[in-house]
Amino acid sequence: MDKLNSIQSKIIDIKDIEPFLTYWRLKNNKIVFTNGCFDILHRGHVEYLAKAASYGNILIVGLNTDDSIRRIKGSLRPIQDQYARALVLASLHFVSVVILFDEDTPYELIKRVQPDVLIKGSDYKAEDVVGNDIVKAKGGEIATIDFIDGYSTTSIIEKLKK
């Protein structure tokens, strides 16, 4: 398999996740889930995702579709389309799979994945993280990770406007 095909194979549809989950659980892997828009991938994203991956053996990234982002952030976003964003995320060696979701929150995706660890940025309180009820019900962990000051897609866009 060439390198590009290898990266593309990590971008999967939610309907295709079950065999992966079965295999990973059979191997007693700890499954970590996080989600976001990841519009212009930057240092803050990479450090956040690397730290998230350190909580287990498998990192599943839920990625908002373009339509979902427009509903949440407005008509001028995303800057990059969903395939471009998914491809860049999938190229990170510590990302196991990327799954696009079209809803405004990843609740249904989390319900399907049933991760052992659910990660969000520290701008959330653990009890406010979408899907925390699902993960807690199965004895899982909710963790938050600090962001790096000055690194956000919004701040990058603002710099370009100046």
N, C-alpha and C positions, 0 to 999 in steps of 0.2 A: 504494500500500500504506500503510495507516495505521501509526502508530508501534508499537502493540502487536503487530500482525502481523509487523512488521519484526523486533522482538525475538524473538518466538516462532519465526520462521523460522531463527534461529541455534541452536535446540535441535534436534539431529538424532540419528537412530538410527545406530549404527555401520554397519548394512547400507547406509546411504545416503551414506557418506563418499567412496566412490571417485570420483564425478564432481568433487567439490570438490578432492580431492587431485590428480587429473589436471590440472584447470584451473590450480591454484596452481603446480604444478610446470612446466607449460607456460609460465607467466609468470615462471619462475625465482624464485619466492618462497621465502624461508627459513621453514620450518615449525617452530614451537616448540610443545612439548607440556609441560603440567604437569597435575597432578591433585590432588584432595583432597575433603574433605567440605564445606567452605565453609558451615558450618551457620548461624551468625549472621554475616553479612557485616559486617566492621568495617575500620577503617583499616589494620590489619596485612595483611588479605587484599588490599585495593585496592592498597596499595603493592607488595606481593609480585607481584601479577598485572601491574601496570603495568611493573615492572622486568622480569618475564619476557617481556612483549610486546616490550620493547626489544631482545631478542636476535634478532628476525627481523621478518618481514612479516605472518605469520599466527600467531595464538595459538589453539591447540586446548586446551580445558580438559576433562579427564576428570573426571566428577563421580560419586562413590560414590552408589549408590542407597540408599534408606532401609534395606533389608534388609542391605546390605553394612555400613553404619554400625553398625547394631545388633549385628552379629557382632563388629565391631572395638571399639566403644566402650560397648556395653551397651544394655540395654532402654530406658533413659531418653533415648537419643539416636536420631535427630536431633531437634532442637527444631523445625526447619522441615522440611516434606516436600520430597521431591526436585523436584517441579515448582516450588515456591516458590524453592528454592535455584537451580535452573537458570535461572529467569526473571530473578532478580536478577543472576546472573553474565552472562547474555546481554545485559542492558541496558548493560553496560560497553562503551563504544565500541571499546576495544582488544581485546576478546574476539571472535574470529572465529566460533567455534562451540563449543557445549557438547555433550558426549556422555556420557550416563549409562552406567555399567558396574556390573554386579552382583557381580563377583568381589571377593575381598578385596584384590587388587592389580590394577593396570592393565596387567599384562604382555601379555595378549592384545590389548588396545586399542593398546598401543605397537607391537606386532608388526604390526598392521594399518595403523597410521598411518605408521610408519617416519619419525619426525620427524628434522629436521636438528639440533635442539637439544632436549635433555631437561632440564627444570628441576625442582629440589626445594629445600626449605628447607635451610639450612646445618646443621640438626640431623642431616643425613645426610652421609656421606662419599660422594664421587662413585662409588666402586667398590661402594657398598652400595645405590645407587639402583636400584630395580626397573626393568628394561629397559635398563640401561646396556650390556649385552652386545649388544643389538639395534642401538642407536644407534652404538656404537663400531665394530661390524662394517661399517657403511656409511660410516664416516669422519666421523660426527657428533660433536657436543660434548655433554658433561654439565656443567651449571653449577648451583651452589647459590647461594641468595639468603638473606641474613641476615633474621631476623625482627625486628620492632620489639618491644622489651621492654614487657610489660604488656598487649599486645594479642593475645588469644586467646579463642576461644569459651569454653574452660574457665574462664579468668579472669573473663569476663563473667558466667558462670553462678555462680561462687563469690561475686562481689559481690552478686548478687541474693539469695543465701542469708543474707547478713549482716543 
